[in-house]
Amino acid sequence: MERRRGPDEGTGPRWSHGRRALAAALLSVPLVLVTAACDPDAPEPGTGVPSASTPAGTVVDGTPAAVPSDVTSSEGSTGAPATDGTSTKKPPTKKPSEGLATVAPVERPRAAPVDLGDDAAAAPGLSARLVEVEDVDGTAEGPGEVAGAALRVTVELTNGTGRVVDLRGAVVNLYTGKDRLPTSLLSGPGAVALPASLGRDGTAQATYVFRTDHRDGLLEVEVDIADAPSVVVFEGTR
């Protein structure tokens, strides 16, 4: 004879299939959370994991994708091309005047003036004199020259020093009036330069043409020979 079980008999209440699935799902949530907390390599919730085909720097789920280690080692942590360490910063430029020493002009000592017709001693044994001072119409051939009224001055040097006198760089200047107004050299007519040197017991002449409108009155002629200790000065009126 079959015995029927009552509602209170057996192992417990009967669960439907849907209730059993829901219970299993609820029980699995704590297990997943515990597993994620224990795994340091597991991604945080809400973050995406870039695949091998994802370009470096692409944002996945709000987070930039990781840069491969081979890229950071050769191009730097930012992905920019690596440099050799040489700075591209240009050095500060200097003005042309910076770093240049200013050299004051050296003034040569002047000997006491002598009359236009006298001899002057440029150095022991070396004498100078003015052969002639005459009016001419100056001609202009060089750059910056202006033709016009001029004075032509002929200078003679005599060497009695017993040695060769270096005449390279010798300069002759003409000033007019009490204010010593400077004049400018012209190419002619009849201009002749001094030789490069003057031998023992030798004599040399040179002719200079100076542009000036003040040909009458006080004149001053300088003869500057670098091989002499001082500048010879002739002063007076014609």
Secondary structure, DSSP 8 states (H G I E B T S, - for coil): ------TT-SSS----HHHHHHHHHHHHHHHHHHHHHH-TTS--TT-----TTS-TT-EETTEE----HHHHHHH-TTS-----S----------TTTT----------B---EETTS-EEEETTEEEEEEEEEEEEEB--STT---EEEEEEEEEEEE-SSS-EE-TT-EEEEEETTTTEE-EEE-BTT-B---SEE-TT-EEEEEEEEE-S--SS-EEEEEE-TTSSSBEEEEE--
